[in-house]
Amino acid sequence: MNDFEFRTVPSLISQTGAATRLGKIIRQEFPAISHVLLVTDAGFLRTGLVQPVIDSLETEQLKVSIFSDVIADPPEAIVLQAVANARDLQVELVVGLGGGSSMDVAKLIAILAGSDQSLATMYGIGNVKGKRLPLIQIPTTAGTGSEVTPISIVTTGATTKMGVVAPQLYADIAILDAQLTTGLPAKVTAATGIDAMVHAIEAYTTKHKKNPLSDMLAVQALKLLWNNIDEACSNGSNLAARQAMLLGAMLAGQSFANAPCAAVHALAYPVGGIFHVPHGLSNSLVLPHVLRFNASHAAELYAELAAIIAPEATGTAEQRCHAMIKAMEDLAVRVGIETRLSQVGITEKDLDQLASDAMLQTRLLGNNPREVTKEDARAIYAAAL
């Protein structure tokens, strides 16, 4: 067994309705705090689901400010605008309330609001200096696991994504409340759920930092996600299924935070960055083709996961591996999301740029079970077209 380290968020609350207790939670854990910033997006703000959270804060005499200009794949300009806003308001605690983008922006606000370090110097691994404001994360999708990861993804330039990875980005508290996910359309539930499964699959098969704790979390995450995603998509008001999805996504987040993701994410990033395809769908589109590429090097591990995803599969490890890949393909069809790159506007002439951009994701590609060249990346995109 390799030596390993494991980190995660120190406090987790998994309870339907917990977000309506946010004011009491803050009063208990951070009694000196008086001014809270909620970070969300305009779409979620319009759902009305934010109001009970605001009410809980105001009941505890906490001043509430809201930043709701977060957009998917947040560009640097949005992050810097949010940080300037937080500084002007002199907020004391940051709450990320939304999908991965809102939580990623919340992390960077908490880091940058009280710091003179520039965002540009933080990209990469372990480059954040100093402390941050208190941070609470409340996901409204069961997908990214950002509530328990030390990673924030920012769109730099026109299409390129960069990551800030540092232990200071771990939140103080993560709250899982299925009531906040009930308004999600089935296709969003499906794509974000598959994204969470990708986190578990890639953590379980990562070349570096794979460890017994991350493996255990990845397996439990896959069980929860696989056994509940169909129900969550077809019956979105089923709070038990949605709470199970949130827990699965969180466990997958803990897993890949310590045993990092690989080529699926590396190839998904350019699809999202260039063509503005949602992150979960980008992952789903390339997933089976990356898995087939990796099969020669990771069939035994994929076969172990087949016990969850394709339990009827028998035969050799390679046969069970391919049964698992087909089961993931079948899931995408069953839940009604796009399954080909051509369905999201990508054509043959785009493949070279996609492959070039994917090769910039060295932080991720180095973890893949099999080395990926530019030619390999292009071939994978071509197979997904």
Rosetta blueprint (number, residue, H / E / L):
1 M L
2 N L
3 D L
4 F L
5 E L
6 F L
7 R L
8 T L
9 V L
10 P L
11 S E
12 L E
13 I E
14 S E
15 Q L
16 T L
17 G L
18 A H
19 A H
20 T H
21 R H
22 L H
23 G H
24 K H
25 I H
26 I H
27 R H
28 Q H
29 E H
30 F L
31 P L
32 A L
33 I L
34 S L
35 H E
36 V E
37 L E
38 L E
39 V E
40 T E
41 D E
42 A H
43 G H
44 F H
45 L H
46 R H
47 T L
48 G L
49 L L
50 V L
51 Q H
52 P H
53 V H
54 I H
55 D H
56 S H
57 L H
58 E H
59 T H
60 E L
61 Q L
62 L L
63 K E
64 V E
65 S E
66 I E
67 F E
68 S E
69 D E
70 V E
71 I L
72 A L
73 D L
74 P L
75 P E
76 E H
77 A H
78 I H
79 V H
80 L H
81 Q H
82 A H
83 V H
84 A H
85 N H
86 A H
87 R H
88 D H
89 L H
90 Q L
91 V L
92 E L
93 L E
94 V E
95 V E
96 G E
97 L E
98 G E
99 G L
100 G H
101 S H
102 S H
103 M H
104 D H
105 V H
106 A H
107 K H
108 L H
109 I H
110 A H
111 I H
112 L H
113 A L
114 G L
115 S L
116 D L
117 Q L
118 S L
119 L H
120 A H
121 T H
122 M L
123 Y L
124 G E
125 I E
126 G L
127 N L
128 V L
129 K L
130 G L
131 K L
132 R L
133 L L
134 P L
135 L E
136 I E
137 Q E
138 I E
139 P E
140 T L
141 T L
142 A L
143 G L
144 T L
145 G L
146 S H
147 E H
148 V H
149 T L
150 P L
151 I E
152 S E
153 I E
154 V E
155 T E
156 T E
157 G L
158 A L
159 T L
160 T E
161 K E
162 M E
163 G E
164 V E
165 V E
166 A L
167 P H
168 Q H
169 L H
170 Y L
171 A L
172 D L
173 I E
174 A E
175 I E
176 L E
177 D L
178 A H
179 Q H
180 L H
181 T H
182 T L
183 G L
184 L L
185 P L
186 A H
187 K H
188 V H
189 T H
190 A H
191 A H
192 T H
193 G H
194 I H
195 D H
196 A H
197 M H
198 V H
199 H H
200 A H
201 I H
202 E H
203 A H
204 Y H
205 T H
206 T L
207 K L
208 H L
209 K L
210 K L
211 N L
212 P H
213 L H
214 S H
215 D H
216 M H
217 L H
218 A H
219 V H
220 Q H
221 A H
222 L H
223 K H
224 L H
225 L H
226 W H
227 N H
228 N H
229 I H
230 D H
231 E H
232 A H
233 C H
234 S H
235 N L
236 G L
237 S L
238 N L
239 L H
240 A H
241 A H
242 R H
243 Q H
244 A H
245 M H
246 L H
247 L H
248 G H
249 A H
250 M H
251 L H
252 A H
253 G H
254 Q H
255 S H
256 F H
257 A H
258 N H
259 A L
260 P L
261 C L
262 A L
263 A H
264 V H
265 H H
266 A H
267 L H
268 A H
269 Y H
270 P H
271 V H
272 G H
273 G H
274 I H
275 F H
276 H L
277 V L
278 P L
279 H H
280 G H
281 L H
282 S H
283 N H
284 S H
285 L H
286 V H
287 L H
288 P H
289 H H
290 V H
291 L H
292 R H
293 F H
294 N H
295 A H
296 S H
297 H H
298 A H
299 A H
300 E H
301 L H
302 Y H
303 A H
304 E H
305 L H
306 A H
307 A H
308 I H
309 I H
310 A L
311 P L
312 E L
313 A L
314 T L
315 G L
316 T L
317 A H
318 E H
319 Q H
320 R H
321 C H
322 H H
323 A H
324 M H
325 I H
326 K H
327 A H
328 M H
329 E H
330 D H
331 L H
332 A H
333 V H
334 R H
335 V L
336 G L
337 I L
338 E L
339 T L
340 R L
341 L H
342 S H
343 Q H
344 V H
345 G L
346 I L
347 T L
348 E H
349 K H
350 D H
351 L H
352 D H
353 Q H
354 L H
355 A H
356 S H
357 D H
358 A H
359 M L
360 L L
361 Q L
362 T H
363 R H
364 L H
365 L H
366 G L
367 N L
368 N L
369 P L
370 R L
371 E L
372 V L
373 T L
374 K H
375 E H
376 D H
377 A H
378 R H
379 A H
380 I H
381 Y H
382 A H
383 A H
384 A H
385 L L
